[in-house]
């Protein structure tokens, strides 16, 4: 919720500035890209300056990149991305076979021929989709959320699952409002599986740079595909498909070799920590989390639809109302968390027994031979 609020504040600041000094691009699609990019940049600054110190996450475990770790991670990334693409295609064909349309929710960011005539539009789109989104979301869901959950006692594996659920849920409002039900289902499953992979990459490397690179690569492929489809050029699509198939083949080979290399080494420390930590209280916590999160996401979708219908096309009113709603939303979420949190009744015993209740009662006697 803090992440969404930060993005909304960033977007609102640009819209307010536009009322005094025209800064927004006149085209609606490019204005959307511009607003979101500024929101991401402000969000990244707030994460570094405010949120990481606030949640005491400055001193979390980090590792410097090494050549062997980089080869392993990027090799396994190729295999995982290939599997994710196969899953997305399988879901697409399955839903289409049942007559459920899979309309993308990102049509408001697709550049047509009229946009591509200006190369700066393409630069702006990729700055938003490849760099801004990847850096902001990875800082939020991997660099912040996973260590925060671990510091509060959650095993690394459970923290990755929880962060992946949050990563999927944050995409739900946009998918339901701007896309079809089929795309919502497909995107939720693929973002969850991708979030799991990115989370495990983070706990394996303890360096957020790796998931940032992989995330940016995924977004780049997706937006190139959307642009090519909008151009409706069969030859370009054929060339793109050929390049993609070649990359998939190379990815599978490199990924299998990296996976074999990975399993030949001793398991990482986080695997052992996940085995040791108790999972008894995990299931009720996740069920409660899903119920609360799903209810709040439903409220968010309905509210965003209502606010957009009431205030559109006045962007300042729309984003202003959104910021007010998200502040209330955050307060309600924190209230629910405060009344539903629980702590296990564990008797804490000192490692060393207390020898004396009162030092005044101590009587020193000669030690027997």
C-alpha positions in Angstrom: 0.0 0.0 0.0 2.9 2.4 0.7 4.3 1.5 -2.7 1.1 2.4 -4.5 0.7 5.6 -2.4 4.2 6.7 -3.3 3.5 6.2 -7.1 0.3 8.2 -6.8 2.0 11.1 -5.0 4.6 11.1 -7.7 2.0 11.2 -10.5 0.0 13.9 -8.7 3.0 16.1 -8.3 3.6 16.1 -12.0 0.0 16.7 -12.8 -0.1 19.7 -10.4 3.1 21.0 -11.9 1.5 20.8 -15.3 -1.3 23.2 -14.3 1.3 25.9 -13.6 4.0 25.0 -16.2 3.0 22.8 -19.1 5.3 19.7 -18.8 3.0 16.9 -19.9 3.2 15.6 -23.5 0.0 16.4 -25.3 -0.5 12.8 -26.5 -2.5 10.7 -24.0 -0.4 7.6 -24.3 2.9 9.4 -23.9 1.4 11.5 -21.0 0.6 8.1 -19.3 4.1 6.9 -19.8 5.6 10.3 -18.5 3.4 10.4 -15.4 4.2 6.8 -14.4 8.0 7.3 -15.1 8.1 10.4 -12.8 6.1 8.4 -10.2 8.7 5.6 -10.3 11.6 8.0 -10.0 10.1 9.7 -7.0 9.3 6.3 -5.5 12.9 5.1 -5.9 14.2 8.2 -4.1 11.6 7.8 -1.3 12.6 4.1 -0.9 16.3 4.9 -0.5 15.8 8.1 1.6 12.8 7.2 3.8 11.6 3.6 3.6 14.8 1.6 3.9 16.0 3.5 7.0 12.4 3.6 8.4 12.1 -0.2 8.3 15.7 -0.6 9.6 16.8 -2.4 6.4 20.1 -0.6 5.8 22.2 -3.4 7.3 20.5 -6.5 5.8 22.7 -9.2 4.3 24.3 -8.3 1.0 26.8 -10.0 -1.3 29.1 -8.7 -4.0 28.6 -10.1 -7.5 31.0 -12.8 -8.6 31.6 -14.3 -12.0 30.5 -17.8 -11.0 27.4 -16.6 -9.2 26.5 -14.4 -12.2 26.8 -17.2 -14.7 24.7 -19.5 -12.5 21.9 -17.0 -11.9 21.7 -15.8 -15.5 21.8 -19.4 -16.8 19.0 -20.5 -14.5 17.2 -17.3 -15.4 17.2 -18.3 -19.1 15.6 -21.6 -18.1 13.0 -20.0 -15.8 12.0 -17.4 -18.3 11.6 -20.0 -21.0 9.3 -22.0 -18.6 7.4 -18.7 -17.8 6.8 -17.9 -21.4 5.6 -21.5 -22.0 3.2 -21.2 -19.1 1.9 -17.8 -20.5 1.3 -19.3 -23.9 -0.4 -22.4 -22.5 -2.8 -20.2 -20.5 -3.4 -18.0 -23.5 -4.4 -20.9 -25.7 -6.5 -22.6 -22.9 -8.5 -19.4 -22.2 -8.9 -18.7 -25.9 -10.2 -22.2 -26.5 -12.9 -21.6 -23.9 -13.9 -18.4 -25.6 -12.4 -16.1 -22.8 -10.7 -13.0 -24.4 -7.2 -12.2 -23.2 -7.1 -8.5 -23.8 -4.0 -6.8 -22.4 -4.4 -4.1 -19.7 -1.4 -2.2 -21.1 -3.1 -0.9 -24.3 -2.7 2.6 -22.8 1.1 2.2 -23.2 1.3 0.7 -26.7 3.1 3.0 -29.2 1.6 3.1 -32.7 3.3 4.2 -35.9 2.5 7.9 -35.1 4.5 7.6 -31.9 7.4 5.7 -33.3 8.1 8.5 -35.8 9.7 10.3 -32.8 12.5 8.0 -31.4 12.3 9.9 -28.1 8.9 8.3 -27.4 10.5 4.9 -27.6 13.3 6.0 -25.3 10.7 7.3 -22.8 8.6 4.1 -23.0 11.6 1.8 -22.3 12.8 4.1 -19.5 9.4 3.6 -17.9 8.9 -0.2 -18.6 12.4 -1.6 -18.6 14.3 0.6 -16.1 11.7 2.5 -13.9 9.4 -0.5 -13.3 12.2 -3.0 -12.8 14.2 -0.9 -10.4 11.1 0.4 -8.4 9.3 -3.0 -8.1 12.5 -4.9 -7.3 13.5 -2.5 -4.6 9.9 -2.7 -3.1 9.2 -6.4 -3.3 12.6 -8.0 -3.1 15.1 -5.6 -1.5 12.6 -4.3 1.1 9.8 -6.8 1.6 11.8 -10.1 1.8 14.4 -8.8 4.4 11.6 -7.1 6.4 9.7 -10.4 6.6 12.9 -12.3 7.5 13.8 -9.8 10.2 10.4 -10.5 11.8 11.0 -14.3 11.9 9.8 -15.6 8.6 11.9 -18.3 6.8 13.4 -17.1 3.5 11.2 -19.5 1.4 8.0 -18.3 3.1 9.1 -14.6 2.7 9.6 -15.2 -1.1 6.1 -16.7 -1.4 4.6 -13.8 0.5 6.4 -11.2 -1.5 5.3 -13.0 -4.7 1.7 -12.8 -3.6 2.1 -9.1 -3.0 3.8 -8.7 -6.4 0.8 -10.4 -8.1 -1.9 -8.6 -6.2 -0.5 -5.1 -6.9 -1.1 -5.8 -10.6 -4.7 -6.9 -10.1 -6.5 -3.4 -10.1 -4.9 -2.4 -13.4 -5.6 -5.8 -15.0 -9.3 -5.8 -14.0 -9.9 -2.1 -14.8 -8.1 -1.9 -18.1 -7.9 -5.5 -19.3 -10.1 -8.6 -19.7 -10.8 -11.3 -17.2 -8.6 -13.7 -19.2 -5.6 -11.4 -19.1 -6.2 -10.9 -15.3 -6.0 -14.7 -14.8 -3.0 -15.2 -17.1 -1.1 -12.2 -15.7 -1.8 -13.1 -12.0 -0.4 -16.6 -12.5 2.6 -15.5 -14.5 3.5 -12.6 -12.2 3.3 -14.9 -9.2 5.6 -17.5 -10.8 8.0 -14.8 -12.0 7.9 -13.2 -8.5 8.8 -16.6 -7.0 11.8 -16.9 -9.4 12.9 -13.3 -8.8 12.6 -13.8 -5.0 14.7 -16.9 -5.0 17.3 -15.1 -7.2 17.4 -12.4 -4.5 17.8 -14.7 -1.5 20.4 -16.8 -3.4 22.5 -13.8 -4.5 21.5 -11.3 -1.8 22.0 -8.6 -4.4 19.0 -6.8 -5.9 20.9 -6.0 -9.1 20.3 -9.5 -10.5 16.4 -9.5 -10.2 16.4 -5.9 -11.6 18.3 -7.0 -14.7 16.0 -10.0 -15.2 12.9 -8.0 -14.6 13.9 -5.3 -17.0 14.6 -8.0 -19.7 11.2 -9.5 -19.2 9.4 -6.2 -19.5 11.5 -5.3 -22.6 10.5 -8.5 -24.4 6.8 -7.9 -23.5 6.7 -4.3 -24.7 8.6 -5.0 -28.0 6.0 -7.7 -28.7 3.1 -5.3 -28.0 4.7 -2.7 -30.3 5.2 -5.2 -33.1 1.6 -6.4 -32.8 0.3 -2.8 -33.0 2.4 -2.2 -36.2 0.7 -5.2 -37.8 3.8 -6.1 -39.8 4.0 -9.8 -40.5 7.6 -9.8 -41.6 8.8 -8.0 -38.4 6.8 -10.4 -36.3 8.3 -13.3 -38.1 11.9 -12.0 -37.5 11.1 -11.3 -33.9 9.7 -14.9 -33.4 12.8 -16.4 -35.0 15.1 -14.4 -32.7 13.0 -15.3 -29.7 13.0 -19.0 -30.6 16.8 -18.9 -31.0 17.2 -17.2 -27.6 14.8 -19.8 -26.0 16.9 -22.6 -27.4 20.2 -21.1 -26.1 18.5 -20.3 -22.8 17.4 -23.9 -22.3 20.9 -25.3 -23.0 22.7 -22.7 -20.8 20.0 -23.0 -18.1 20.3 -26.8 -17.8 24.1 -26.5 -17.6 23.8 -23.8 -14.9 21.3 -25.9 -13.0 23.6 -28.9 -12.9 26.4 -26.6 -11.8 24.2 -25.2 -9.1 23.2 -28.5 -7.6 26.8 -29.8 -7.5 27.6 -27.2 -4.9 26.5 -27.4 -1.3 23.0 -25.9 -0.7 22.9 -22.1 0.1 22.5 -21.1 3.7 18.9 -19.8 3.2 17.9 -23.4 2.3 19.1 -24.7 5.6 17.4 -21.8 7.4 14.1 -22.6 5.7 14.4 -26.2 6.8 15.1 -25.3 10.5 12.3 -22.7 10.9 8.9 -24.0 12.0 6.1 -24.0 9.5 3.3 -24.7 12.0 1.8 -21.2 11.9 2.4 -20.6 8.2 -0.9 -21.8 6.7 -3.3 -19.8 9.0 -1.2 -16.7 8.4 -1.3 -17.1 4.6 -5.1 -17.8 4.5 -5.7 -14.6 6.6 -3.4 -12.7 4.4 -5.2 -13.8 1.2 -8.6 -13.0 2.6 -7.6 -9.5 3.8 -5.6 -8.7 0.7 -8.3 -9.9 -1.7 -10.9 -7.9 0.1 -8.8 -4.7 0.0 -7.9 -5.2 -3.6 -11.6 -5.6 -4.5 -12.3 -2.3 -2.6 -9.4 -0.7 -4.5 -10.7 -1.7 -7.9 -14.2 -0.5 -7.2 -13.0 2.8 -5.8 -10.6 3.5 -8.7 -13.3 2.8 -11.2 -15.7 5.1 -9.3 -13.1 8.0 -8.9 -12.1 7.7 -12.6 -15.7 7.9 -13.8 -16.6 10.8 -11.5 -13.5 13.0 -12.1 -12.2 12.1 -15.5 -10.8 13.9 -17.6 -9.6 16.2 -14.8 -6.4 14.4 -14.0 -5.5 16.5 -11.0 -8.9 15.7 -9.4 -8.5 12.0 -10.3 -5.0 11.6 -8.8 -5.8 13.9 -5.9 -8.8 11.7 -5.0 -6.6 8.6 -5.5 -4.0 9.9 -3.0 -6.7 10.6 -0.4 -8.1 7.2 -1.0 -4.7 5.4 -0.7 -4.0 7.3 2.6 -7.3 6.1 4.0 -6.6 2.7 2.5 -3.2 2.5 4.2 -4.6 3.5 7.6 -7.4 0.8 7.3 -4.8 -1.8 6.3 -2.6 -0.9 9.3 -5.6 -1.1 11.6 -6.5 -4.5 10.3 -2.9 -5.7 10.7 -2.9 -4.3 14.3 -6.0 -6.2 15.4 -5.3 -9.4 13.6 -1.6 -9.9 14.5 -0.8 -12.7 16.9 2.3 -14.0 18.7 2.9 -17.6 19.6 3.1 -18.3 23.3 6.8 -19.3 23.5 8.5 -19.5 26.9 11.8 -17.8 26.5 14.5 -19.4 28.7 18.0 -18.0 29.2 20.9 -20.0 27.9 22.6 -19.7 31.2 20.7 -20.5 34.4 20.2 -17.7 36.9 22.4 -18.7 39.8 21.2 -16.3 42.5 18.0 -14.3 43.0 19.8 -11.7 45.0 23.5 -11.1 45.2 23.2 -10.0 48.9 22.3 -13.6 49.8 25.4 -15.0 48.3 27.7 -16.7 50.9 31.2 -17.5 49.7 32.5 -20.8 51.1 35.9 -22.4 50.7 36.0 -24.7 47.6 36.3 -28.4 48.8 39.5 -30.2 47.8 
